[in-house]
Amino acid sequence: MPSVARYGDYIGLGIQIAASMVLPLLGGIWLDGYLNTTPWFTLGGALLGILSVFVTIFKLAVTANKQSERDARKRNSKP
């Protein structure tokens, strides 16, 4: 059973992914309203948000892979 601290990691990850999608989008919406350039900055913000989510997930996958390799080495090195 996962510890309570692990749930905090998952909540933090969810917030990070949501923020990396929503913040650029909201920035694009605000810029479009301020500069009257609808929909260009909104589209740019959405694309930037999607890209940042992919980068976040890629970093998570790399970190999880490294941790898995460390765990496998620990299991294999036990007598």
C-alpha positions in Angstrom: 0.0 0.0 0.0 1.5 3.4 -1.0 2.4 5.8 1.8 0.5 9.0 2.3 3.6 10.9 1.0 3.2 9.2 -2.4 -0.3 10.6 -2.7 1.2 14.1 -2.3 3.5 13.4 -5.2 0.6 12.4 -7.4 -1.4 15.5 -6.4 1.6 17.7 -7.1 2.1 16.1 -10.5 -1.6 16.7 -11.3 -1.3 20.4 -10.3 1.9 20.8 -12.3 0.3 19.3 -15.5 -2.8 21.4 -15.1 -0.9 24.6 -14.5 1.5 24.0 -17.4 -1.6 23.7 -19.7 -3.8 26.4 -18.2 -1.4 29.2 -17.5 -0.1 29.7 -21.1 -3.7 29.4 -22.4 -4.9 32.1 -20.0 -2.0 34.3 -20.9 -2.9 33.9 -24.6 -6.5 34.8 -23.9 -5.5 37.8 -21.9 -3.1 39.0 -24.6 -5.8 38.6 -27.3 -8.2 40.7 -25.2 -5.5 43.3 -24.5 -4.1 43.6 -28.1 -7.4 42.7 -29.9 -5.7 39.9 -31.9 -8.2 37.1 -31.3 -7.5 34.1 -31.7 -3.7 34.1 -32.4 -2.3 34.4 -28.9 -4.9 32.0 -27.6 -3.9 29.4 -30.1 -0.2 30.1 -29.4 -0.9 29.7 -25.6 -2.7 26.5 -26.2 0.1 25.1 -28.3 2.7 26.2 -25.7 0.6 24.6 -23.0 0.4 21.3 -24.9 4.1 21.4 -25.5 4.9 22.0 -21.9 2.6 19.1 -20.8 4.5 16.8 -23.2 7.8 18.0 -21.7 6.6 17.5 -18.2 5.4 13.9 -19.0 8.7 13.1 -20.8 10.7 14.3 -17.8 8.5 12.2 -15.5 9.0 9.1 -17.7 12.8 9.6 -17.7 12.8 10.0 -13.9 10.6 6.9 -13.4 12.9 4.9 -15.8 16.0 5.9 -13.8 14.3 5.0 -10.5 13.2 1.6 -12.0 16.7 0.8 -13.1 18.1 1.7 -9.6 15.5 -0.5 -8.0 16.4 -3.4 -10.4 20.1 -3.0 -9.6 19.3 -3.1 -5.9 17.3 -6.3 -6.3 19.9 -8.0 -8.4 22.8 -7.1 -6.0 21.2 -8.7 -3.0 22.9 -12.0 -2.0 
